[in-house]
Amino acid sequence: MASVFPVVIVLVIVAGLMATSWVFTRKGPQQTLIRTSLMLTLACCYLMWAIAYLAQLHPLEVPRVNLALEH
């Protein structure tokens, strides 16, 4: 049985990348825009991955086997 452990591990990695993008963004007039763009991109990518992973882990509809096609 698969676990939710990879979701937590990837969340920690993404949070680390967000902190890194916050700290190491160059100073300038567009600093806030760049920080926001990087953090929003990371958050959206994480959410897309987590939803796809969890949807495969716990599907809403169980696959059905048609016994007539197996013969």
N, CA, C and O atoms as a Tripos MOL2 file, in Angstrom:
@<TRIPOS>MOLECULE
protein
  284   283    71     0     0
PROTEIN
NO_CHARGES

@<TRIPOS>ATOM
      1 N           0.8380   -1.1810    0.0000 N.3       1 MET1
      2 CA          0.0000    0.0000    0.0000 C.3       1 MET1
      3 C           0.8860    1.2480    0.0000 C.2       1 MET1
      4 O           1.8150    1.3630    0.7990 O.2       1 MET1
      5 N           0.5950    2.1480   -0.8760 N.am      2 ALA2
      6 CA          1.3840    3.3780   -0.9850 C.3       2 ALA2
      7 C           1.0140    4.3240    0.1600 C.2       2 ALA2
      8 O          -0.0610    4.2220    0.7520 O.2       2 ALA2
      9 N           1.9190    5.2280    0.4480 N.am      3 SER3
     10 CA          1.6750    6.1520    1.5470 C.3       3 SER3
     11 C           1.6810    7.5880    1.0500 C.2       3 SER3
     12 O           1.9550    7.8610   -0.1190 O.2       3 SER3
     13 N           1.3770    8.4860    1.9520 N.am      4 VAL4
     14 CA          1.3670    9.9140    1.6430 C.3       4 VAL4
     15 C           2.7360   10.5190    1.9610 C.2       4 VAL4
     16 O           2.9240   11.7300    1.8460 O.2       4 VAL4
     17 N           3.6740    9.6890    2.3530 N.am      5 PHE5
     18 CA          5.0220   10.1400    2.7080 C.3       5 PHE5
     19 C           5.6970   10.9400    1.5820 C.2       5 PHE5
     20 O           6.3010   11.9710    1.8770 O.2       5 PHE5
     21 N           5.6260   10.5190    0.3070 N.am      6 PRO6
     22 CA          6.2550   11.3300   -0.7530 C.3       6 PRO6
     23 C           5.6680   12.7380   -0.8800 C.2       6 PRO6
     24 O           6.3750   13.6750   -1.2520 O.2       6 PRO6
     25 N           4.3870   12.8850   -0.5740 N.am      7 VAL7
     26 CA          3.7630   14.2110   -0.6560 C.3       7 VAL7
     27 C           4.3870   15.1480    0.3750 C.2       7 VAL7
     28 O           4.6290   16.3190    0.0840 O.2       7 VAL7
     29 N           4.6430   14.6460    1.5600 N.am      8 VAL8
     30 CA          5.2570   15.4670    2.6110 C.3       8 VAL8
     31 C           6.7080   15.7870    2.2630 C.2       8 VAL8
     32 O           7.1620   16.9120    2.4740 O.2       8 VAL8
     33 N           7.4310   14.8160    1.7370 N.am      9 ILE9
     34 CA          8.8300   15.0440    1.3600 C.3       9 ILE9
     35 C           8.9320   16.1130    0.2680 C.2       9 ILE9
     36 O           9.7650   17.0160    0.3540 O.2       9 ILE9
     37 N           8.0910   16.0090   -0.7460 N.am     10 VAL10
     38 CA          8.1220   16.9960   -1.8300 C.3      10 VAL10
     39 C           7.6790   18.3640   -1.3140 C.2      10 VAL10
     40 O           8.1840   19.3890   -1.7730 O.2      10 VAL10
     41 N           6.7430   18.3900   -0.3670 N.am     11 LEU11
     42 CA          6.3290   19.6620    0.2260 C.3      11 LEU11
     43 C           7.4980   20.3460    0.9320 C.2      11 LEU11
     44 O           7.6690   21.5590    0.8130 O.2      11 LEU11
     45 N           8.2950   19.5840    1.6600 N.am     12 VAL12
     46 CA          9.4630   20.1440    2.3420 C.3      12 VAL12
     47 C          10.4670   20.6770    1.3210 C.2      12 VAL12
     48 O          11.0530   21.7400    1.5250 O.2      12 VAL12
     49 N          10.6660   19.9480    0.2260 N.am     13 ILE13
     50 CA         11.5890   20.3940   -0.8240 C.3      13 ILE13
     51 C          11.0930   21.6850   -1.4680 C.2      13 ILE13
     52 O          11.8700   22.6150   -1.6810 O.2      13 ILE13
     53 N           9.8020   21.7400   -1.7760 N.am     14 VAL14
     54 CA          9.2340   22.9390   -2.4050 C.3      14 VAL14
     55 C           9.2930   24.1290   -1.4460 C.2      14 VAL14
     56 O           9.5730   25.2510   -1.8660 O.2      14 VAL14
     57 N           9.0320   23.8870   -0.1640 N.am     15 ALA15
     58 CA          9.1400   24.9740    0.8140 C.3      15 ALA15
     59 C          10.5790   25.4890    0.8950 C.2      15 ALA15
     60 O          10.8050   26.6910    1.0350 O.2      15 ALA15
     61 N          11.5390   24.5860    0.8090 N.am     16 GLY16
     62 CA         12.9440   25.0020    0.7850 C.3      16 GLY16
     63 C          13.2750   25.8220   -0.4520 C.2      16 GLY16
     64 O          13.9970   26.8150   -0.3710 O.2      16 GLY16
     65 N          12.7490   25.4060   -1.5920 N.am     17 LEU17
     66 CA         12.9740   26.1780   -2.8190 C.3      17 LEU17
     67 C          12.3090   27.5510   -2.7420 C.2      17 LEU17
     68 O          12.8500   28.5350   -3.2450 O.2      17 LEU17
     69 N          11.1420   27.6170   -2.1140 N.am     18 MET18
     70 CA         10.4800   28.9170   -1.9420 C.3      18 MET18
     71 C          11.2990   29.8410   -1.0490 C.2      18 MET18
     72 O          11.4490   31.0270   -1.3410 O.2      18 MET18
     73 N          11.8270   29.2910    0.0380 N.am     19 ALA19
     74 CA         12.6590   30.1020    0.9290 C.3      19 ALA19
     75 C          13.9190   30.5670    0.2090 C.2      19 ALA19
     76 O          14.3570   31.7040    0.3780 O.2      19 ALA19
     77 N          14.4950   29.6770   -0.5930 N.am     20 THR20
     78 CA         15.6850   30.0440   -1.3610 C.3      20 THR20
     79 C          15.3750   31.1440   -2.3690 C.2      20 THR20
     80 O          16.1530   32.0850   -2.5230 O.2      20 THR20
     81 N          14.2460   31.0290   -3.0510 N.am     21 SER21
     82 CA         13.8860   32.0720   -4.0180 C.3      21 SER21
     83 C          13.5910   33.3930   -3.3160 C.2      21 SER21
     84 O          13.8150   34.4580   -3.8930 O.2      21 SER21
     85 N          13.0950   33.3440   -2.0900 N.am     22 TRP22
     86 CA         12.8330   34.5670   -1.3370 C.3      22 TRP22
     87 C          14.1340   35.2520   -0.9370 C.2      22 TRP22
     88 O          14.2570   36.4730   -1.0440 O.2      22 TRP22
     89 N          15.1010   34.4690   -0.4780 N.am     23 VAL23
     90 CA         16.3460   35.0290    0.0520 C.3      23 VAL23
     91 C          17.2770   35.5010   -1.0620 C.2      23 VAL23
     92 O          17.9070   36.5520   -0.9370 O.2      23 VAL23
     93 N          17.3700   34.7370   -2.1470 N.am     24 PHE24
     94 CA         18.3790   35.0130   -3.1620 C.3      24 PHE24
     95 C          17.8760   35.7870   -4.3780 C.2      24 PHE24
     96 O          18.5640   35.8430   -5.3970 O.2      24 PHE24
     97 N          16.7000   36.3780   -4.2900 N.am     25 THR25
     98 CA         16.2220   37.2290   -5.3760 C.3      25 THR25
     99 C          16.9970   38.5430   -5.3550 C.2      25 THR25
    100 O          17.1500   39.1680   -4.3050 O.2      25 THR25
    101 N          17.4800   38.9520   -6.5130 N.am     26 ARG26
    102 CA         18.2830   40.1730   -6.5950 C.3      26 ARG26
    103 C          17.4510   41.4040   -6.2470 C.2      26 ARG26
    104 O          16.2490   41.4610   -6.5050 O.2      26 ARG26
    105 N          18.1160   42.3680   -5.6650 N.am     27 LYS27
    106 CA         17.4640   43.6390   -5.3260 C.3      27 LYS27
    107 C          17.2000   44.4150   -6.6050 C.2      27 LYS27
    108 O          17.9770   44.3550   -7.5570 O.2      27 LYS27
    109 N          16.1090   45.1320   -6.6100 N.am     28 GLY28
    110 CA         15.7820   45.9360   -7.7700 C.3      28 GLY28
    111 C          14.3270   46.3440   -7.7390 C.2      28 GLY28
    112 O          13.5920   46.0020   -6.8120 O.2      28 GLY28
    113 N          13.9150   47.0800   -8.7630 N.am     29 PRO29
    114 CA         12.5310   47.5710   -8.7680 C.3      29 PRO29
    115 C          11.4900   46.4490   -8.9620 C.2      29 PRO29
    116 O          10.3310   46.6070   -8.5790 O.2      29 PRO29
    117 N          11.9000   45.3380   -9.5480 N.am     30 GLN30
    118 CA         10.9670   44.2410   -9.8080 C.3      30 GLN30
    119 C          11.1420   43.0750   -8.8340 C.2      30 GLN30
    120 O          10.6890   41.9670   -9.1210 O.2      30 GLN30
    121 N          11.7810   43.3020   -7.7030 N.am     31 GLN31
    122 CA         12.0790   42.2270   -6.7590 C.3      31 GLN31
    123 C          10.8010   41.5460   -6.2530 C.2      31 GLN31
    124 O          10.7460   40.3190   -6.1680 O.2      31 GLN31
    125 N           9.7930   42.3260   -5.9230 N.am     32 THR32
    126 CA          8.5420   41.7570   -5.4180 C.3      32 THR32
    127 C           7.8520   40.9310   -6.4890 C.2      32 THR32
    128 O           7.3130   39.8640   -6.1950 O.2      32 THR32
    129 N           7.8610   41.4000   -7.7050 N.am     33 LEU33
    130 CA          7.2370   40.6750   -8.8080 C.3      33 LEU33
    131 C           7.9460   39.3490   -9.0700 C.2      33 LEU33
    132 O           7.2960   38.3250   -9.2840 O.2      33 LEU33
    133 N           9.2640   39.3680   -9.0530 N.am     34 ILE34
    134 CA         10.0400   38.1440   -9.2910 C.3      34 ILE34
    135 C           9.8180   37.1460   -8.1620 C.2      34 ILE34
    136 O           9.6210   35.9580   -8.4160 O.2      34 ILE34
    137 N           9.8470   37.6150   -6.9200 N.am     35 ARG35
    138 CA          9.5980   36.7170   -5.7830 C.3      35 ARG35
    139 C           8.2100   36.0860   -5.8720 C.2      35 ARG35
    140 O           8.0530   34.8770   -5.7020 O.2      35 ARG35
    141 N           7.2260   36.9090   -6.1350 N.am     36 THR36
    142 CA          5.8580   36.4160   -6.2160 C.3      36 THR36
    143 C           5.7020   35.4190   -7.3510 C.2      36 THR36
    144 O           5.0420   34.3930   -7.1890 O.2      36 THR36
    145 N           6.3010   35.7070   -8.4900 N.am     37 SER37
    146 CA          6.2060   34.8050   -9.6410 C.3      37 SER37
    147 C           6.8570   33.4580   -9.3530 C.2      37 SER37
    148 O           6.2870   32.4110   -9.6620 O.2      37 SER37
    149 N           8.0480   33.4810   -8.7620 N.am     38 LEU38
    150 CA          8.7420   32.2340   -8.4460 C.3      38 LEU38
    151 C           7.9720   31.4020   -7.4230 C.2      38 LEU38
    152 O           7.8190   30.1920   -7.5900 O.2      38 LEU38
    153 N           7.4940   32.0470   -6.3750 N.am     39 MET39
    154 CA          6.7860   31.3120   -5.3260 C.3      39 MET39
    155 C           5.4350   30.7950   -5.8160 C.2      39 MET39
    156 O           5.0310   29.6910   -5.4530 O.2      39 MET39
    157 N           4.7470   31.5630   -6.6210 N.am     40 LEU40
    158 CA          3.4660   31.1190   -7.1740 C.3      40 LEU40
    159 C           3.6660   29.9630   -8.1500 C.2      40 LEU40
    160 O           2.8630   29.0300   -8.1790 O.2      40 LEU40
    161 N           4.7190   30.0190   -8.9410 N.am     41 THR41
    162 CA          5.0310   28.9250   -9.8570 C.3      41 THR41
    163 C           5.3240   27.6430   -9.1000 C.2      41 THR41
    164 O           4.8100   26.5820   -9.4550 O.2      41 THR41
    165 N           6.1390   27.7280   -8.0640 N.am     42 LEU42
    166 CA          6.4520   26.5430   -7.2630 C.3      42 LEU42
    167 C           5.2060   25.9820   -6.5760 C.2      42 LEU42
    168 O           5.0160   24.7670   -6.5300 O.2      42 LEU42
    169 N           4.3690   26.8560   -6.0490 N.am     43 ALA43
    170 CA          3.1510   26.3990   -5.3740 C.3      43 ALA43
    171 C           2.2030   25.7130   -6.3500 C.2      43 ALA43
    172 O           1.6300   24.6720   -6.0280 O.2      43 ALA43
    173 N           2.0330   26.2820   -7.5340 N.am     44 CYS44
    174 CA          1.1380   25.6800   -8.5290 C.3      44 CYS44
    175 C           1.6780   24.3400   -9.0330 C.2      44 CYS44
    176 O           0.9170   23.3880   -9.2060 O.2      44 CYS44
    177 N           2.9740   24.2670   -9.2630 N.am     45 CYS45
    178 CA          3.5640   22.9910   -9.7010 C.3      45 CYS45
    179 C           3.4110   21.9230   -8.6280 C.2      45 CYS45
    180 O           3.1140   20.7690   -8.9370 O.2      45 CYS45
    181 N           3.6150   22.3030   -7.3650 N.am     46 TYR46
    182 CA          3.4520   21.3380   -6.2800 C.3      46 TYR46
    183 C           2.0030   20.8640   -6.1830 C.2      46 TYR46
    184 O           1.7480   19.6660   -6.0520 O.2      46 TYR46
    185 N           1.0640   21.7910   -6.2460 N.am     47 LEU47
    186 CA         -0.3440   21.4100   -6.1510 C.3      47 LEU47
    187 C          -0.7600   20.5010   -7.3000 C.2      47 LEU47
    188 O          -1.5020   19.5420   -7.0900 O.2      47 LEU47
    189 N          -0.2950   20.7890   -8.5040 N.am     48 MET48
    190 CA         -0.6260   19.9420   -9.6480 C.3      48 MET48
    191 C          -0.0560   18.5450   -9.4630 C.2      48 MET48
    192 O          -0.7450   17.5560   -9.7140 O.2      48 MET48
    193 N           1.1870   18.4550   -9.0290 N.am     49 TRP49
    194 CA          1.8050   17.1470   -8.8020 C.3      49 TRP49
    195 C           1.0920   16.3980   -7.6850 C.2      49 TRP49
    196 O           0.8050   15.2090   -7.8270 O.2      49 TRP49
    197 N           0.8010   17.0700   -6.5780 N.am     50 ALA50
    198 CA          0.1690   16.4090   -5.4370 C.3      50 ALA50
    199 C          -1.2290   15.9060   -5.7840 C.2      50 ALA50
    200 O          -1.6020   14.8030   -5.3840 O.2      50 ALA50
    201 N          -1.9990   16.6880   -6.5120 N.am     51 ILE51
    202 CA         -3.3430   16.2630   -6.9030 C.3      51 ILE51
    203 C          -3.2770   15.0600   -7.8350 C.2      51 ILE51
    204 O          -4.0440   14.1100   -7.6810 O.2      51 ILE51
    205 N          -2.3610   15.0970   -8.8000 N.am     52 ALA52
    206 CA         -2.2270   13.9670   -9.7200 C.3      52 ALA52
    207 C          -1.7550   12.7130   -8.9790 C.2      52 ALA52
    208 O          -2.2480   11.6190   -9.2530 O.2      52 ALA52
    209 N          -0.8170   12.8530   -8.0540 N.am     53 TYR53
    210 CA         -0.3040   11.7170   -7.2890 C.3      53 TYR53
    211 C          -1.3890   11.1290   -6.3960 C.2      53 TYR53
    212 O          -1.5800    9.9130   -6.3650 O.2      53 TYR53
    213 N          -2.0920   11.9810   -5.6790 N.am     54 LEU54
    214 CA         -3.1260   11.4960   -4.7710 C.3      54 LEU54
    215 C          -4.3320   10.9370   -5.5180 C.2      54 LEU54
    216 O          -5.0020   10.0370   -5.0110 O.2      54 LEU54
    217 N          -4.6200   11.4500   -6.7080 N.am     55 ALA55
    218 CA         -5.7170   10.9030   -7.5070 C.3      55 ALA55
    219 C          -5.3940    9.4890   -7.9700 C.2      55 ALA55
    220 O          -6.2970    8.6610   -8.0920 O.2      55 ALA55
    221 N          -4.1350    9.2020   -8.2280 N.am     56 GLN56
    222 CA         -3.7450    7.8480   -8.5920 C.3      56 GLN56
    223 C          -3.6770    6.9430   -7.3660 C.2      56 GLN56
    224 O          -3.9040    5.7380   -7.4630 O.2      56 GLN56
    225 N          -3.3680    7.5200   -6.2330 N.am     57 LEU57
    226 CA         -3.2630    6.7490   -4.9980 C.3      57 LEU57
    227 C          -4.6350    6.3100   -4.4970 C.2      57 LEU57
    228 O          -4.8010    5.1820   -4.0350 O.2      57 LEU57
    229 N          -5.6150    7.2050   -4.5910 N.am     58 HIS58
    230 CA         -6.9790    6.9280   -4.1360 C.3      58 HIS58
    231 C          -7.9610    7.3540   -5.2300 C.2      58 HIS58
    232 O          -8.5300    8.4420   -5.1440 O.2      58 HIS58
    233 N          -8.1740    6.5260   -6.2520 N.am     59 PRO59
    234 CA         -9.0730    6.9170   -7.3440 C.3      59 PRO59
    235 C         -10.5240    7.0210   -6.8790 C.2      59 PRO59
    236 O         -10.9380    6.3200   -5.9560 O.2      59 PRO59
    237 N         -11.2890    7.8960   -7.5210 N.am     60 LEU60
    238 CA        -12.6960    8.0670   -7.1750 C.3      60 LEU60
    239 C         -13.5290    6.8900   -7.6660 C.2      60 LEU60
    240 O         -14.4940    6.4890   -7.0160 O.2      60 LEU60
    241 N         -13.1570    6.3470   -8.8040 N.am     61 GLU61
    242 CA        -13.8890    5.2290   -9.3800 C.3      61 GLU61
    243 C         -12.9270    4.0540   -9.5580 C.2      61 GLU61
    244 O         -11.8630    4.1910  -10.1620 O.2      61 GLU61
    245 N         -13.3150    2.9150   -9.0310 N.am     62 VAL62
    246 CA        -12.4710    1.7290   -9.1040 C.3      62 VAL62
    247 C         -12.5740    1.1290  -10.5030 C.2      62 VAL62
    248 O         -13.6770    1.0090  -11.0350 O.2      62 VAL62
    249 N         -11.4480    0.7490  -11.1120 N.am     63 PRO63
    250 CA        -11.4930    0.1360  -12.4430 C.3      63 PRO63
    251 C         -12.3060   -1.1710  -12.4070 C.2      63 PRO63
    252 O         -12.2270   -1.9400  -11.4490 O.2      63 PRO63
    253 N         -13.0700   -1.3960  -13.4500 N.am     64 ARG64
    254 CA        -13.8990   -2.5970  -13.5450 C.3      64 ARG64
    255 C         -13.2740   -3.5800  -14.5140 C.2      64 ARG64
    256 O         -12.7130   -3.1800  -15.5350 O.2      64 ARG64
    257 N         -13.3660   -4.8720  -14.1990 N.am     65 VAL65
    258 CA        -12.8320   -5.9170  -15.0510 C.3      65 VAL65
    259 C         -13.9940   -6.5740  -15.7800 C.2      65 VAL65
    260 O         -14.9620   -7.0160  -15.1610 O.2      65 VAL65
    261 N         -13.8870   -6.6320  -17.1050 N.am     66 ASN66
    262 CA        -14.9100   -7.2950  -17.9100 C.3      66 ASN66
    263 C         -14.4170   -8.7110  -18.1920 C.2      66 ASN66
    264 O         -13.4880   -8.9050  -18.9760 O.2      66 ASN66
    265 N         -15.0350   -9.6910  -17.5570 N.am     67 LEU67
    266 CA        -14.5850  -11.0760  -17.6840 C.3      67 LEU67
    267 C         -14.8410  -11.6510  -19.0740 C.2      67 LEU67
    268 O         -14.1720  -12.6070  -19.4650 O.2      67 LEU67
    269 N         -15.7770  -11.1040  -19.8240 N.am     68 ALA68
    270 CA        -16.0720  -11.6040  -21.1600 C.3      68 ALA68
    271 C         -14.9250  -11.3250  -22.1340 C.2      68 ALA68
    272 O         -14.7200  -12.0890  -23.0780 O.2      68 ALA68
    273 N         -14.1880  -10.2580  -21.9210 N.am     69 LEU69
    274 CA        -13.0990   -9.8850  -22.8210 C.3      69 LEU69
    275 C         -11.8110  -10.6580  -22.5240 C.2      69 LEU69
    276 O         -10.9050  -10.6690  -23.3570 O.2      69 LEU69
    277 N         -11.7080  -11.3020  -21.3630 N.am     70 GLU70
    278 CA        -10.4890  -11.9970  -20.9880 C.3      70 GLU70
    279 C         -10.3180  -13.3460  -21.6770 C.2      70 GLU70
    280 O          -9.1940  -13.8430  -21.7360 O.2      70 GLU70
    281 N         -11.3720  -13.9610  -22.1990 N.am     71 HIS71
    282 CA        -11.2880  -15.3050  -22.8030 C.3      71 HIS71
    283 C         -10.7510  -15.2400  -24.1810 C.2      71 HIS71
    284 O         -10.6120  -16.2710  -24.8390 O.2      71 HIS71
@<TRIPOS>BOND
     1     1     2 1
     2     2     3 1
     3     3     4 2
     4     3     5 am
     5     5     6 1
     6     6     7 1
     7     7     8 2
     8     7     9 am
     9     9    10 1
    10    10    11 1
    11    11    12 2
    12    11    13 am
    13    13    14 1
    14    14    15 1
    15    15    16 2
    16    15    17 am
    17    17    18 1
    18    18    19 1
    19    19    20 2
    20    19    21 am
    21    21    22 1
    22    22    23 1
    23    23    24 2
    24    23    25 am
    25    25    26 1
    26    26    27 1
    27    27    28 2
    28    27    29 am
    29    29    30 1
    30    30    31 1
    31    31    32 2
    32    31    33 am
    33    33    34 1
    34    34    35 1
    35    35    36 2
    36    35    37 am
    37    37    38 1
    38    38    39 1
    39    39    40 2
    40    39    41 am
    41    41    42 1
    42    42    43 1
    43    43    44 2
    44    43    45 am
    45    45    46 1
    46    46    47 1
    47    47    48 2
    48    47    49 am
    49    49    50 1
    50    50    51 1
    51    51    52 2
    52    51    53 am
    53    53    54 1
    54    54    55 1
    55    55    56 2
    56    55    57 am
    57    57    58 1
    58    58    59 1
    59    59    60 2
    60    59    61 am
    61    61    62 1
    62    62    63 1
    63    63    64 2
    64    63    65 am
    65    65    66 1
    66    66    67 1
    67    67    68 2
    68    67    69 am
    69    69    70 1
    70    70    71 1
    71    71    72 2
    72    71    73 am
    73    73    74 1
    74    74    75 1
    75    75    76 2
    76    75    77 am
    77    77    78 1
    78    78    79 1
    79    79    80 2
    80    79    81 am
    81    81    82 1
    82    82    83 1
    83    83    84 2
    84    83    85 am
    85    85    86 1
    86    86    87 1
    87    87    88 2
    88    87    89 am
    89    89    90 1
    90    90    91 1
    91    91    92 2
    92    91    93 am
    93    93    94 1
    94    94    95 1
    95    95    96 2
    96    95    97 am
    97    97    98 1
    98    98    99 1
    99    99   100 2
   100    99   101 am
   101   101   102 1
   102   102   103 1
   103   103   104 2
   104   103   105 am
   105   105   106 1
   106   106   107 1
   107   107   108 2
   108   107   109 am
   109   109   110 1
   110   110   111 1
   111   111   112 2
   112   111   113 am
   113   113   114 1
   114   114   115 1
   115   115   116 2
   116   115   117 am
   117   117   118 1
   118   118   119 1
   119   119   120 2
   120   119   121 am
   121   121   122 1
   122   122   123 1
   123   123   124 2
   124   123   125 am
   125   125   126 1
   126   126   127 1
   127   127   128 2
   128   127   129 am
   129   129   130 1
   130   130   131 1
   131   131   132 2
   132   131   133 am
   133   133   134 1
   134   134   135 1
   135   135   136 2
   136   135   137 am
   137   137   138 1
   138   138   139 1
   139   139   140 2
   140   139   141 am
   141   141   142 1
   142   142   143 1
   143   143   144 2
   144   143   145 am
   145   145   146 1
   146   146   147 1
   147   147   148 2
   148   147   149 am
   149   149   150 1
   150   150   151 1
   151   151   152 2
   152   151   153 am
   153   153   154 1
   154   154   155 1
   155   155   156 2
   156   155   157 am
   157   157   158 1
   158   158   159 1
   159   159   160 2
   160   159   161 am
   161   161   162 1
   162   162   163 1
   163   163   164 2
   164   163   165 am
   165   165   166 1
   166   166   167 1
   167   167   168 2
   168   167   169 am
   169   169   170 1
   170   170   171 1
   171   171   172 2
   172   171   173 am
   173   173   174 1
   174   174   175 1
   175   175   176 2
   176   175   177 am
   177   177   178 1
   178   178   179 1
   179   179   180 2
   180   179   181 am
   181   181   182 1
   182   182   183 1
   183   183   184 2
   184   183   185 am
   185   185   186 1
   186   186   187 1
   187   187   188 2
   188   187   189 am
   189   189   190 1
   190   190   191 1
   191   191   192 2
   192   191   193 am
   193   193   194 1
   194   194   195 1
   195   195   196 2
   196   195   197 am
   197   197   198 1
   198   198   199 1
   199   199   200 2
   200   199   201 am
   201   201   202 1
   202   202   203 1
   203   203   204 2
   204   203   205 am
   205   205   206 1
   206   206   207 1
   207   207   208 2
   208   207   209 am
   209   209   210 1
   210   210   211 1
   211   211   212 2
   212   211   213 am
   213   213   214 1
   214   214   215 1
   215   215   216 2
   216   215   217 am
   217   217   218 1
   218   218   219 1
   219   219   220 2
   220   219   221 am
   221   221   222 1
   222   222   223 1
   223   223   224 2
   224   223   225 am
   225   225   226 1
   226   226   227 1
   227   227   228 2
   228   227   229 am
   229   229   230 1
   230   230   231 1
   231   231   232 2
   232   231   233 am
   233   233   234 1
   234   234   235 1
   235   235   236 2
   236   235   237 am
   237   237   238 1
   238   238   239 1
   239   239   240 2
   240   239   241 am
   241   241   242 1
   242   242   243 1
   243   243   244 2
   244   243   245 am
   245   245   246 1
   246   246   247 1
   247   247   248 2
   248   247   249 am
   249   249   250 1
   250   250   251 1
   251   251   252 2
   252   251   253 am
   253   253   254 1
   254   254   255 1
   255   255   256 2
   256   255   257 am
   257   257   258 1
   258   258   259 1
   259   259   260 2
   260   259   261 am
   261   261   262 1
   262   262   263 1
   263   263   264 2
   264   263   265 am
   265   265   266 1
   266   266   267 1
   267   267   268 2
   268   267   269 am
   269   269   270 1
   270   270   271 1
   271   271   272 2
   272   271   273 am
   273   273   274 1
   274   274   275 1
   275   275   276 2
   276   275   277 am
   277   277   278 1
   278   278   279 1
   279   279   280 2
   280   279   281 am
   281   281   282 1
   282   282   283 1
   283   283   284 2
@<TRIPOS>SUBSTRUCTURE
     1 MET1         2 RESIDUE 1 A MET
     2 ALA2         6 RESIDUE 1 A ALA
     3 SER3        10 RESIDUE 1 A SER
     4 VAL4        14 RESIDUE 1 A VAL
     5 PHE5        18 RESIDUE 1 A PHE
     6 PRO6        22 RESIDUE 1 A PRO
     7 VAL7        26 RESIDUE 1 A VAL
     8 VAL8        30 RESIDUE 1 A VAL
     9 ILE9        34 RESIDUE 1 A ILE
    10 VAL10       38 RESIDUE 1 A VAL
    11 LEU11       42 RESIDUE 1 A LEU
    12 VAL12       46 RESIDUE 1 A VAL
    13 ILE13       50 RESIDUE 1 A ILE
    14 VAL14       54 RESIDUE 1 A VAL
    15 ALA15       58 RESIDUE 1 A ALA
    16 GLY16       62 RESIDUE 1 A GLY
    17 LEU17       66 RESIDUE 1 A LEU
    18 MET18       70 RESIDUE 1 A MET
    19 ALA19       74 RESIDUE 1 A ALA
    20 THR20       78 RESIDUE 1 A THR
    21 SER21       82 RESIDUE 1 A SER
    22 TRP22       86 RESIDUE 1 A TRP
    23 VAL23       90 RESIDUE 1 A VAL
    24 PHE24       94 RESIDUE 1 A PHE
    25 THR25       98 RESIDUE 1 A THR
    26 ARG26      102 RESIDUE 1 A ARG
    27 LYS27      106 RESIDUE 1 A LYS
    28 GLY28      110 RESIDUE 1 A GLY
    29 PRO29      114 RESIDUE 1 A PRO
    30 GLN30      118 RESIDUE 1 A GLN
    31 GLN31      122 RESIDUE 1 A GLN
    32 THR32      126 RESIDUE 1 A THR
    33 LEU33      130 RESIDUE 1 A LEU
    34 ILE34      134 RESIDUE 1 A ILE
    35 ARG35      138 RESIDUE 1 A ARG
    36 THR36      142 RESIDUE 1 A THR
    37 SER37      146 RESIDUE 1 A SER
    38 LEU38      150 RESIDUE 1 A LEU
    39 MET39      154 RESIDUE 1 A MET
    40 LEU40      158 RESIDUE 1 A LEU
    41 THR41      162 RESIDUE 1 A THR
    42 LEU42      166 RESIDUE 1 A LEU
    43 ALA43      170 RESIDUE 1 A ALA
    44 CYS44      174 RESIDUE 1 A CYS
    45 CYS45      178 RESIDUE 1 A CYS
    46 TYR46      182 RESIDUE 1 A TYR
    47 LEU47      186 RESIDUE 1 A LEU
    48 MET48      190 RESIDUE 1 A MET
    49 TRP49      194 RESIDUE 1 A TRP
    50 ALA50      198 RESIDUE 1 A ALA
    51 ILE51      202 RESIDUE 1 A ILE
    52 ALA52      206 RESIDUE 1 A ALA
    53 TYR53      210 RESIDUE 1 A TYR
    54 LEU54      214 RESIDUE 1 A LEU
    55 ALA55      218 RESIDUE 1 A ALA
    56 GLN56      222 RESIDUE 1 A GLN
    57 LEU57      226 RESIDUE 1 A LEU
    58 HIS58      230 RESIDUE 1 A HIS
    59 PRO59      234 RESIDUE 1 A PRO
    60 LEU60      238 RESIDUE 1 A LEU
    61 GLU61      242 RESIDUE 1 A GLU
    62 VAL62      246 RESIDUE 1 A VAL
    63 PRO63      250 RESIDUE 1 A PRO
    64 ARG64      254 RESIDUE 1 A ARG
    65 VAL65      258 RESIDUE 1 A VAL
    66 ASN66      262 RESIDUE 1 A ASN
    67 LEU67      266 RESIDUE 1 A LEU
    68 ALA68      270 RESIDUE 1 A ALA
    69 LEU69      274 RESIDUE 1 A LEU
    70 GLU70      278 RESIDUE 1 A GLU
    71 HIS71      282 RESIDUE 1 A HIS
